[in-house]
Amino acid sequence: MNNLLEYVLAVLSTTPERWQQLVSTLPVDLLTRPPVSGEWSALNCLQHLLDAERLVFPVRFHAFLAGQDLDDFDPNQQHSGPDSQTPEQLAAAFARYRQESLVQLKHVKDDDLVRTAQHPKLGTVTLAEMLHTWAAHDLNHTVQAERALMQPFMLGCGPWRLFFRDHEVGVPE
């Protein structure tokens, strides 16, 4: 198996577990607290990952295999359904969709990685590039969520706060 596939599968398989651990242990008010006005809370990041897992990456994956062009996706649109879902329910839904994706991804062959598709904004892209993006997307939004969770703790650090300046959201450089 190509190292890319091995690495992508490793990243994608760990993300649901990380989220299930976060939502099962942290209070809802911390999960829903945005780091600053206009930024996503940890729960917003989870909702976005669920949206991407339902509506973006698996759909694009199948488009590559079918030789079809890709649709654009607006990440600022939340599509994950009613706000009545608990964080635990969102994490469980994400884990279910991700498990389906992992089953499909295990069938990718090295020859598939060079398949191309047309993206409406990016032009010609390869399946390998999309797989890189999928893993980076998971890590990016998990880091973003953890950064949001850090904010109230950093504010209470007193003189140690300077050690966390590179993680503060909304602070001018």
GIGI-V683580 format. One record per residue. RES is the residue in one letter. PSI is psi in whole degrees, 0 to 359 (none if undefined). Layout:
((RES PSI) (RES PSI))
This chain:
((M 140) (N 142) (N 324) (L 310) (L 317) (E 314) (Y 317) (V 314) (L 322) (A 313) (V 309) (L 331) (S 337) (T 337) (T 313) (P 320) (E 319) (R 316) (W 320) (Q 322) (Q 316) (L 309) (V 337) (S 344) (T 334) (L 145) (P 150) (V 321) (D 330) (L 320) (L 329) (T 0) (R 118) (P 148) (P 322) (V 163) (S 134) (G 352) (E 160) (W 139) (S 173) (A 319) (L 324) (N 321) (C 317) (L 317) (Q 318) (H 318) (L 322) (L 316) (D 312) (A 326) (E 332) (R 320) (L 348) (V 285) (F 312) (P 324) (V 315) (R 320) (F 312) (H 326) (A 317) (F 312) (L 332) (A 359) (G 29) (Q 160) (D 163) (L 150) (D 155) (D 160) (F 132) (D 109) (P 347) (N 355) (Q 125) (Q 124) (H 8) (S 5) (G 198) (P 146) (D 356) (S 353) (Q 137) (T 161) (P 322) (E 320) (Q 320) (L 315) (A 322) (A 319) (A 316) (F 315) (A 321) (R 311) (Y 320) (R 321) (Q 320) (E 319) (S 318) (L 322) (V 316) (Q 317) (L 334) (K 347) (H 358) (V 135) (K 158) (D 322) (D 333) (D 334) (L 337) (V 359) (R 144) (T 159) (A 162) (Q 126) (H 138) (P 335) (K 332) (L 349) (G 215) (T 128) (V 157) (T 161) (L 321) (A 317) (E 321) (M 323) (L 320) (H 315) (T 320) (W 313) (A 315) (A 322) (H 314) (D 309) (L 319) (N 311) (H 337) (T 319) (V 317) (Q 317) (A 315) (E 326) (R 320) (A 318) (L 331) (M 331) (Q 310) (P 331) (F 320) (M 324) (L 333) (G 11) (C 349) (G 227) (P 342) (W 349) (R 328) (L 337) (F 348) (F 9) (R 325) (D 355) (H 355) (E 138) (V 133) (G 13) (V 127) (P 144) (E none))
